Amino acid sequence: MAIPMLDLKGQYKKIKPEIDAAIQQVLDNSNFINGSEVNEFEINLAEYLNSRYVIACANGTDALQIAMMALELKPGDEVIVPAFTYAATAEVVGLLGLVPVLVDVDPGTFNIKIEDIEPSISNKTKAIVPVHLFGQTCDMERIMEIAGRHNLFVIEDNAQALGAKYTYSDGREVYAGTIGHIGCTSFFPTKNLGCYGDGGAIFTQDKELASKIRMVTDHGQKVKYFHDIIGCNSRLDTIQAAVLNIKLSHLDEYSVARYRFAQRYKQLLKGVDGIIVPEESGNSTHVYHQFTILVKGRRDELRQYLTEKGITSMIYYPMSLNNQKAFGKISEIRVSLDNSEYLADQVLSLPMHTELKDEDQITICKAISDFCK
C-alpha cells in the first residue's frame, strides 16, 4: 500500500466514539447554523490560546479577508506579504483592491525575511501579514517593533502553526496568532486542527476590533436586519464546531506526535547527500504542519522516484507569488526574491501526520538515501 501524506481516517478511528457522539448531538438538536457548539468552540479555543476573543468563520481565506475589512483597509493601500506562501494570503489583498507588496523569506525557516520589511514600506503601507509557514512562528517581536515604528497593522496568517508558541526576548511565551492585532487560522481537514469540511477563525485581544470582526462575518449587522457596515456571510457550521471541540482537546498530543516524527526524519536523513532538513528558529516551538526538505538540483526526479516506490510527497509551493500570473499586474516588489524562487525549485514535503508509523519513516528515508547515492 502507498504511504500517504496524511491519514485522516486513522486519526478519526482513534477518537471515533467522541466524534460520533458530538455529531449525533448536533443531529438530534438540529441547530445546524449557530448552534451552541459554535459558541462553545470559540470559548474553548480562546481559553487554549489565551486570546480574549475568538470569532469563528467559514474558512481561513475568509478569515484573512474579514481581518482586512475590519481594519478598514482601502483600495490602493499596501500590504506586505511573503512571496513564498500559499496564494490565499495575497489573494485576499488583491480581492479587496489592496496592493500586495512581496518580500522574501528566510531559506532555513521559510518564514518572512525581517530585513526585507522596512525597505518595502512606503507611505501607502498599512499592514504586514507574516505567515507562520509549515508550523513555526515568524520572529514576531521584531515584526511588532517595525509595525510600531511605522504605525502598521499586523495580521498573523496562522493557518499552519496553531498550537506553536513564540518566546519573547524576556522569556514570555505566547501562542502563535495572538501577538499581532489580528490572527487568522484555517480548520481545513489537513490542518493540525482540522474539521471535516471547511472552517476558520479570527483572534484578537481588542474588544472593539472583535465587535467589528463579528459584524463583518454576519452581513455587517449587530442586530438582525440592521446593517451598519458592508460585511459578508462567513460562519462555521455547528457540525464542524462539534468536531473541532473534540479535536481541540487532542491538539497538544497531536503536536507532540508531529514533533517526534520530525526529529526522527532528521535523524534518518542526517548525512544524506543533497538533502537539507528544515531549521527550527529557536524562538518558536514547531508543530510541523509539514516536514519540508530541500533537494539540491533533482527535486522532481526524487519525487517521481518516491512515487514509483509508493511514497506520496507534495511540493509546497512550486512557484513563488511573484511568478504567479494572478499577481503579476497588481503586486509591488522592492527587494530581491531570490530565496523564494530558490525554495520553489527545491522544496519537497514528506508524509507528516499523527498516525505516521516508524517503519514508514524508515522506508521513506531509505528510498531518499538510495536515490541520493
Buried (B, 14 or more C-beta within 10 A) or exposed (E): EEBBBBBBEBBBEEBEEBBEEBBEBBEEEEBEEBBBBBEBBBEBBBEBBEBEBBBBBBBBBBBBBBBBBBBEBEEEBBBBBBBBBBBBBBBBBBEBEBBBBBBBBBBBBBBBBBEBBBEBBEEBBBBBBBBBBBBBBBBBBBBBEBBEEBEBBBBBBBBBBBBBBBBEEEEEEBBBBBBBBBBBBBBBBBBBBBBBBBBBBBBBBBEEBBBBBBBBBBBBBEEEEEBEBEBBEBBBBBBBBBBBBBBBEBBEEBBEBBBEBBBBBBEBBEEBEBBBBBEBBEBBBBBBBBBBBBBEEBBEEBBEBBEEBEBBBBBBBEBBBBBBEEBEEEBBBEBEBEBBBBBBBBBBBBBBBBBBEEEBBEBBBEBBBEBBE
